[in-house]
């Protein structure tokens, strides 16, 4: 999963999809904000989907992508430093 989000364009895709009105977006919704071609955006979406970070739903000729909350939470947990445990004084 970490390798999938190592690319700046993929991080931006996750952000764009998360902030989309319905929490989902199609390739055509994402090409202009990223400034990338449709095939390049599709490639990045495929990598994120294969990594389990996105779900893909086909509706007619369009495919819509949305985040997988549990996968995003797993990445957040990996990137969050462990809490420092308070040292206890022993008597």
N, C-alpha and C positions, 0 to 999 in steps of 0.2 A: 504494500500500500504506500509506503513512504517513497518508493521509487516512482510510483505513479504521480505523486504530488510534487516531485522534485522539479518539475518544469514550471516556470512562471505562468505560461499560458494555461496550464491545467489548474493551477491555483486560482487564476482569474475566472476560469470557467465555473469552478465550484462556487465562487463568490457570486457570479452573475446568476447562476441557477438558484442559489439560496435566496437572493434578493428579488427574483422574478415574482410578479403579482400572484400567481398561483403556486409558487414554489417549484415550478417546472418550466422548461424552455425547449424549443426546437432548435435545430441547427441554424435555421434562418434568423432566429432571434439573437443568435450569438455571434454571427460572423462580423457584423458591423461594429459592435462594441470592442471586439478583439482586434479588428483590423486584419483578420486572416481570411484566407479563402475557405470556401465550403469544404473541400476535401481535407484541408488541414484541420479544421475544427472537428470534422467527423472522425478523423484519426485520433485526435486527443480524447474525444468523447468515448471512442471504443476502448482506449486504454483505461480510462477511468471506470468504465462499465465492467471490463474484465477484472479490474482490481477490486470490484465489489463496492465502489464508492458511489456509483450511480445506478439507478434502475432505468430501463428503457421501455417505453410503452408505444407500440405502433398504433396509430389511428389513421386509417386510410393510407395516404401516401406519406404522411408525416410521422416522425418519431419524436416523442417527447421524453425528456430526461429530468429526473428528480434525484435529490440526494438520498442516500441510505443513512438515516440518522445514527444507527448503531455503529456503522463504519466510521463516520465522522467523529463520533464520541471516542472510538478506539484510537484514532490518530491523535485526538486532543489529549488523551490520557498518556500516550507515548511521549508527547512533546512537553507535558507538564512535569516539572521537577517534583520529586517526592517531597512531602512536607517534612520539615525538620521536626523530629520528635523532641519534645521537651525533656531535658535531662532531669531525672529524679534524684533527689538526694537520699541516700540510704543512711539509716541510723544504725 
